[in-house]
């Protein structure tokens, strides 16, 4: 699978559209989350150094660093999702009676669940940061921050589907725990995204 970060955008679109198992939905979700982090970073870039926002300079500088880390993390998880799915796909292609299939399938499925859970968790962290940024950034950039929040929520919601489709391959207790965790993260992200949007509208 091609690594997302160094890939030209048009080539990435071709790779996603191709008849290959990866990059697929998980990689796309991670890329969308990274775009949200980058867009939020733009709102901070237009806020640092402004005299009217001088009181918030330390918080803005801290957010700048956190958003750069988040962007890198989300891209890394996007790549990891594709690799995890490739591994699962390989195991699932083995004959039902192959002992390797029985041995490796639970672990491969667990990796395909853990990565989207981490993506959703990273987006929850992003949205918590966005809530603190909404009142202190350049007000002309609040619509961009609202869009960043929508993208982060979309990544979390998309991640839910990858958890759900792969959790069924895990033991029941692990499946139920993963689904509960995913639901909680998505609910939290929905709530925080709505709050960020309201703050950015001034409501």
Residue frames as qw, qx, qy, qz and C-alpha x, y, z in Angstrom:
[[0.000, 0.887, 0.461, 0.000, 0.00, 0.00, 0.00],
 [0.376, 0.563, -0.049, 0.734, 1.26, 3.51, -0.79],
 [0.341, -0.395, -0.484, 0.702, 2.13, 5.69, 2.23],
 [0.114, 0.863, 0.490, 0.051, -0.27, 8.61, 2.40],
 [0.280, -0.818, -0.024, 0.502, 1.96, 11.47, 3.53],
 [0.241, -0.456, 0.478, 0.711, 4.36, 11.66, 0.54],
 [0.363, 0.352, 0.794, 0.338, 1.74, 10.73, -2.06],
 [0.106, -0.006, -0.220, -0.970, 0.44, 13.48, -4.38],
 [0.482, 0.200, 0.498, -0.693, -3.27, 14.03, -3.80],
 [0.686, 0.376, -0.275, -0.559, -4.28, 13.03, -7.33],
 [0.428, 0.278, -0.860, -0.012, -2.31, 9.77, -7.00],
 [0.174, -0.002, 0.811, -0.558, -3.97, 9.09, -3.66],
 [0.633, 0.283, 0.177, -0.699, -7.40, 9.51, -5.25],
 [0.647, 0.364, -0.582, -0.332, -6.42, 7.04, -7.97],
 [0.213, 0.206, -0.919, 0.259, -5.19, 4.56, -5.38],
 [0.381, 0.110, 0.629, -0.669, -8.40, 4.83, -3.36],
 [0.685, 0.364, -0.040, -0.629, -10.53, 4.38, -6.49],
 [0.371, 0.394, -0.810, -0.226, -8.55, 1.34, -7.67],
 [0.904, -0.175, -0.234, -0.312, -9.78, -2.23, -7.29],
 [0.492, 0.258, -0.693, 0.458, -7.46, -2.99, -4.38],
 [0.558, -0.581, -0.584, 0.097, -8.26, -3.68, -0.71],
 [0.413, -0.765, -0.131, 0.477, -6.15, -0.77, 0.52],
 [0.041, 0.050, 0.488, -0.870, -6.15, 2.15, 0.84],
 [0.208, -0.509, -0.775, -0.312, -9.82, 1.90, 1.74],
 [0.321, -0.806, -0.344, -0.361, -12.29, 3.47, 4.11],
 [0.677, -0.633, -0.163, 0.338, -10.03, 3.49, 7.15],
 [0.545, -0.049, 0.154, 0.822, -7.19, 5.20, 5.33],
 [0.035, 0.593, 0.367, 0.716, -9.61, 7.74, 3.88],
 [0.494, -0.799, -0.334, -0.077, -11.03, 8.38, 7.36],
 [0.663, -0.465, -0.044, 0.585, -7.55, 9.01, 8.75],
 [0.380, 0.214, 0.281, 0.855, -6.71, 11.35, 5.88],
 [0.181, -0.745, -0.397, -0.504, -9.92, 13.31, 6.51],
 [0.607, -0.736, -0.224, 0.200, -9.03, 13.64, 10.19],
 [0.603, -0.201, 0.110, 0.764, -5.55, 14.87, 9.25],
 [0.151, 0.504, 0.360, 0.771, -7.15, 17.47, 6.96],
 [0.406, -0.819, -0.353, -0.198, -9.28, 18.60, 9.90],
 [0.659, -0.563, -0.064, 0.494, -6.20, 19.00, 12.07],
 [0.471, 0.097, 0.263, 0.836, -4.43, 20.93, 9.30],
 [0.041, -0.688, -0.403, -0.602, -7.41, 23.24, 8.80],
 [0.534, -0.806, -0.245, 0.071, -7.57, 23.95, 12.53],
 [0.653, -0.300, 0.068, 0.692, -3.83, 24.69, 12.43],
 [0.271, 0.453, 0.322, 0.786, -4.51, 27.31, 9.76],
 [0.306, -0.840, -0.320, -0.314, -6.95, 29.07, 12.10],
 [0.669, -0.638, -0.057, 0.377, -4.24, 29.13, 14.76],
 [0.591, 0.075, 0.219, 0.773, -1.66, 30.44, 12.29],
 [0.051, 0.629, 0.305, 0.714, -3.92, 33.42, 11.61],
 [0.522, -0.798, -0.249, -0.171, -4.27, 34.01, 15.36],
 [0.737, -0.388, -0.077, 0.548, -0.75, 33.82, 16.77],
 [0.436, 0.004, 0.114, 0.893, 1.00, 37.17, 16.90],
 [0.081, -0.687, -0.417, -0.589, -2.19, 39.21, 16.76],
 [0.056, 0.269, -0.427, 0.861, -2.15, 42.05, 19.30],
 [0.606, -0.288, -0.029, -0.741, -5.83, 41.61, 20.04],
 [0.938, -0.163, -0.263, -0.155, -5.20, 37.95, 20.98],
 [0.287, 0.602, -0.621, 0.411, -1.93, 38.49, 22.88],
 [0.549, -0.413, 0.512, -0.517, -3.44, 37.19, 26.11],
 [0.943, 0.064, 0.234, -0.226, -4.03, 33.82, 24.40],
 [0.423, 0.710, -0.555, -0.096, -0.60, 33.54, 22.78],
 [0.212, -0.397, 0.880, -0.154, 0.68, 30.71, 25.06],
 [0.681, 0.203, 0.629, -0.316, -2.48, 28.64, 24.48],
 [0.685, 0.671, -0.056, -0.278, -2.31, 29.26, 20.75],
 [0.213, 0.664, -0.716, -0.042, 1.36, 28.27, 20.55],
 [0.420, -0.178, 0.859, -0.230, 0.60, 25.10, 22.51],
 [0.739, 0.426, 0.393, -0.344, -2.30, 24.32, 20.17],
 [0.478, 0.732, -0.408, -0.262, -0.01, 24.84, 17.17],
 [0.010, 0.463, -0.885, 0.041, 2.32, 22.10, 18.39],
 [0.525, 0.074, 0.777, -0.341, -0.51, 19.77, 19.37],
 [0.707, 0.565, 0.143, -0.400, -2.19, 20.10, 15.99],
 [0.374, 0.649, -0.636, -0.185, 1.05, 19.30, 14.16],
 [0.185, -0.251, 0.935, -0.170, 1.41, 16.14, 16.25],
 [0.628, 0.297, 0.569, -0.440, -2.22, 15.21, 15.68],
 [0.626, 0.635, -0.215, -0.398, -1.87, 15.60, 11.93],
 [0.233, 0.512, -0.825, -0.054, 1.14, 13.28, 11.89],
 [0.353, -0.070, 0.867, -0.345, -0.59, 10.77, 14.15],
 [0.687, 0.421, 0.339, -0.485, -3.72, 10.64, 12.02],
 [0.574, 0.620, -0.451, -0.286, -1.71, 10.08, 8.83],
 [0.026, 0.390, -0.913, 0.119, 0.27, 7.34, 10.54],
 [0.505, 0.126, 0.741, -0.424, -2.95, 5.65, 11.68],
 [0.692, 0.540, -0.040, -0.478, -4.33, 5.94, 8.16],
 [0.422, 0.531, -0.725, -0.122, -1.32, 3.98, 6.90],
 [0.169, -0.202, 0.911, -0.319, -1.59, 1.47, 9.75],
 [0.681, 0.263, 0.407, -0.549, -5.25, 0.89, 8.94],
 [0.696, 0.537, -0.335, -0.339, -4.39, -0.06, 5.37],
 [0.253, 0.443, -0.854, 0.104, -1.63, -2.42, 6.51],
 [0.395, -0.058, 0.778, -0.485, -3.88, -4.02, 9.12],
 [0.757, 0.366, 0.200, -0.504, -6.60, -4.63, 6.57],
 [0.554, 0.545, -0.596, -0.201, -4.13, -6.09, 4.08],
 [0.000, -0.303, 0.916, -0.262, -3.01, -8.56, 6.75],
 [0.561, 0.153, 0.612, -0.536, -6.60, -9.50, 7.60],
 [0.712, 0.500, -0.140, -0.472, -7.48, -9.89, 3.93],
 [0.361, 0.481, -0.797, -0.057, -4.55, -12.25, 3.46],
 [0.201, -0.109, 0.898, -0.377, -5.64, -14.43, 6.39],
 [0.631, 0.310, 0.396, -0.591, -9.27, -14.49, 5.26],
 [0.624, 0.511, -0.428, -0.408, -8.20, -15.79, 1.84],
 [0.002, 0.322, -0.943, 0.084, -6.79, -18.93, 3.44],
 [0.547, -0.214, -0.732, -0.346, -8.94, -22.10, 3.31],
 [0.634, -0.587, 0.010, -0.503, -11.29, -22.55, 6.29],
 [0.958, -0.255, -0.113, 0.062, -9.42, -25.68, 7.36],
 [0.564, 0.506, -0.348, 0.552, -5.97, -24.06, 7.29],
 [0.623, -0.535, -0.424, 0.381, -4.62, -23.98, 10.88],
 [0.346, 0.019, -0.031, 0.937, -2.87, -20.69, 10.15],
 [0.217, -0.511, -0.375, -0.742, -6.28, -19.08, 9.51],
 [0.635, -0.633, -0.434, -0.084, -7.65, -20.14, 12.88],
 [0.666, -0.317, -0.236, 0.632, -4.43, -19.07, 14.60],
 [0.321, -0.023, 0.078, 0.944, -4.02, -15.65, 13.00],
 [0.076, -0.610, -0.554, -0.561, -7.57, -14.45, 12.33],
 [0.404, -0.803, -0.414, 0.141, -8.37, -13.15, 15.86],
 [0.481, -0.488, 0.039, 0.727, -5.16, -11.11, 16.03],
 [0.232, 0.183, 0.473, 0.830, -5.61, -9.71, 12.54],
 [0.190, -0.721, -0.565, -0.353, -9.19, -8.73, 13.35],
 [0.477, -0.723, -0.289, 0.407, -8.09, -7.13, 16.62],
 [0.389, -0.221, 0.204, 0.871, -5.59, -4.94, 14.75],
 [0.025, 0.389, 0.555, 0.735, -8.35, -3.88, 12.34],
 [0.366, -0.782, -0.495, -0.096, -10.44, -2.84, 15.34],
 [0.549, -0.560, -0.169, 0.597, -7.72, -1.15, 17.36],
 [0.344, 0.057, 0.261, 0.900, -6.62, 1.23, 14.62],
 [0.133, -0.591, -0.437, -0.665, -10.06, 2.79, 14.02],
 [0.540, -0.732, -0.393, 0.137, -10.58, 3.01, 17.78],
 [0.530, -0.357, -0.005, 0.770, -7.33, 4.96, 17.98],
 [0.155, 0.334, 0.396, 0.841, -8.48, 7.16, 15.10],
 [0.339, -0.736, -0.470, -0.350, -11.72, 7.95, 16.91],
 [0.611, -0.625, -0.256, 0.413, -9.81, 8.61, 20.13],
 [0.439, -0.072, 0.146, 0.884, -7.46, 10.99, 18.34],
 [0.044, -0.514, -0.436, -0.737, -10.46, 12.86, 16.93],
 [0.491, -0.754, -0.436, 0.004, -12.02, 13.13, 20.38],
 [0.560, -0.444, -0.074, 0.696, -8.78, 14.76, 21.56],
 [0.247, 0.223, 0.346, 0.878, -8.84, 17.10, 18.57],
 [0.229, -0.673, -0.498, -0.495, -12.41, 18.17, 19.26],
 [0.547, -0.697, -0.324, 0.334, -11.62, 18.89, 22.91],
 [0.446, -0.231, 0.121, 0.856, -8.84, 21.16, 21.68],
 [0.070, 0.434, 0.493, 0.751, -11.16, 22.81, 19.14],
 [0.358, -0.784, -0.502, -0.077, -13.60, 23.69, 21.95],
 [0.495, -0.633, -0.106, 0.585, -10.84, 25.60, 23.74],
 [0.374, -0.028, 0.361, 0.854, -9.76, 27.30, 20.51],
 [0.108, 0.674, 0.630, 0.371, -13.16, 28.52, 19.32],
 [0.194, -0.934, -0.282, 0.106, -13.33, 31.51, 21.70],
 [0.438, -0.734, 0.205, 0.476, -9.68, 32.56, 21.30],
 [0.558, 0.107, 0.521, 0.636, -8.87, 32.35, 17.59],
 [0.057, 0.157, -0.267, -0.949, -9.20, 35.09, 15.00],
 [0.509, 0.367, 0.570, -0.531, -13.00, 35.37, 14.67],
 [0.521, 0.560, -0.307, -0.567, -12.74, 35.56, 10.88],
 [0.315, 0.334, -0.877, -0.145, -11.49, 31.96, 10.88],
 [0.496, -0.083, 0.688, -0.523, -14.23, 30.43, 13.02],
 [0.837, 0.327, -0.018, -0.438, -16.05, 28.97, 10.02],
 [0.559, 0.491, -0.667, 0.009, -12.86, 27.08, 9.17],
 [0.115, -0.282, 0.839, -0.452, -12.63, 25.73, 12.70],
 [0.721, 0.122, 0.366, -0.575, -16.25, 24.61, 12.46],
 [0.797, 0.435, -0.337, -0.250, -15.41, 22.73, 9.25],
 [0.259, 0.454, -0.815, 0.248, -12.40, 21.15, 10.98],
 [0.443, -0.126, 0.691, -0.558, -14.76, 19.94, 13.70],
 [0.832, 0.294, 0.049, -0.467, -17.11, 18.42, 11.11],
 [0.635, 0.497, -0.590, -0.039, -14.17, 16.57, 9.55],
 [0.014, -0.354, 0.839, -0.413, -12.99, 15.24, 12.91],
 [0.654, 0.047, 0.500, -0.566, -16.49, 14.03, 13.73],
 [0.809, 0.416, -0.220, -0.352, -16.76, 12.41, 10.30],
 [0.385, 0.468, -0.785, 0.129, -13.52, 10.51, 10.92],
 [0.288, -0.173, 0.790, -0.513, -14.84, 9.21, 14.24],
 [0.755, 0.239, 0.270, -0.548, -18.16, 8.19, 12.70],
 [0.707, 0.490, -0.467, -0.205, -16.39, 6.48, 9.79],
 [0.118, 0.426, -0.854, 0.274, -14.15, 4.65, 12.25],
 [0.631, -0.054, 0.539, -0.555, -17.23, 3.20, 13.93],
 [0.861, 0.351, -0.094, -0.355, -18.05, 1.28, 10.75],
 [0.539, 0.496, -0.672, 0.107, -14.58, -0.27, 10.60],
 [0.235, -0.289, 0.782, -0.500, -14.84, -1.32, 14.23],
 [0.745, 0.102, 0.342, -0.564, -18.28, -2.82, 13.68],
 [0.818, 0.418, -0.291, -0.267, -17.41, -4.78, 10.54],
 [0.509, 0.436, -0.708, 0.222, -14.28, -6.34, 12.07],
 [0.357, -0.387, 0.614, -0.588, -15.37, -6.79, 15.69],
 [0.899, 0.019, 0.049, -0.435, -17.55, -9.73, 14.66],
 [0.789, 0.358, -0.486, 0.114, -14.39, -11.72, 13.97],
 [0.078, 0.460, -0.670, 0.578, -13.25, -11.35, 17.60],
 [0.276, -0.267, -0.883, 0.270, -14.33, -13.32, 20.69],
 [0.199, -0.749, -0.564, -0.284, -17.69, -12.11, 22.02],
 [0.461, -0.745, -0.251, 0.411, -16.34, -10.30, 25.09],
 [0.401, -0.258, 0.255, 0.841, -13.70, -8.46, 23.06],
 [0.098, 0.450, 0.604, 0.650, -16.28, -7.62, 20.39],
 [0.270, -0.817, -0.503, -0.077, -18.74, -6.14, 22.89],
 [0.475, -0.638, -0.073, 0.601, -16.03, -4.13, 24.62],
 [0.333, -0.036, 0.402, 0.852, -14.78, -2.70, 21.32],
 [0.026, -0.593, -0.606, -0.530, -18.29, -1.78, 20.16],
 [0.371, -0.822, -0.391, 0.183, -19.07, -0.07, 23.48],
 [0.454, -0.475, 0.103, 0.747, -15.83, 1.90, 23.31],
 [0.231, 0.198, 0.526, 0.794, -16.53, 2.93, 19.71],
 [0.146, -0.747, -0.587, -0.276, -20.07, 4.04, 20.54],
 [0.424, -0.767, -0.234, 0.421, -18.85, 6.15, 23.45],
 [0.404, -0.279, 0.278, 0.825, -16.17, 7.81, 21.33],
 [0.111, 0.396, 0.598, 0.688, -18.57, 8.58, 18.48],
 [0.257, -0.814, -0.518, -0.050, -21.19, 9.97, 20.87],
 [0.443, -0.659, -0.063, 0.605, -18.56, 12.17, 22.51],
 [0.330, -0.064, 0.429, 0.839, -17.30, 13.39, 19.13],
 [0.003, -0.625, -0.626, -0.467, -20.82, 14.21, 17.93],
 [0.346, -0.839, -0.378, 0.182, -21.50, 16.19, 21.09],
 [0.445, -0.550, 0.112, 0.698, -18.21, 18.08, 20.96],
 [0.291, 0.192, 0.536, 0.769, -18.50, 18.82, 17.26],
 [0.104, -0.773, -0.555, -0.290, -21.95, 20.33, 17.83],
 [0.424, -0.798, -0.187, 0.385, -20.53, 22.40, 20.67],
 [0.437, -0.263, 0.312, 0.802, -17.65, 23.67, 18.52],
 [0.153, 0.456, 0.595, 0.644, -20.03, 24.56, 15.69],
 [0.242, -0.855, -0.456, -0.041, -22.26, 26.46, 18.11],
 [0.469, -0.659, 0.005, 0.588, -19.27, 28.34, 19.52],
 [0.377, -0.049, 0.459, 0.803, -18.09, 29.20, 16.03],
 [0.006, 0.641, 0.583, 0.499, -21.52, 30.54, 15.14],
 [0.015, -0.300, 0.293, -0.908, -21.46, 32.59, 18.30],
 [0.675, -0.371, -0.261, -0.582, -24.39, 30.61, 19.73]]
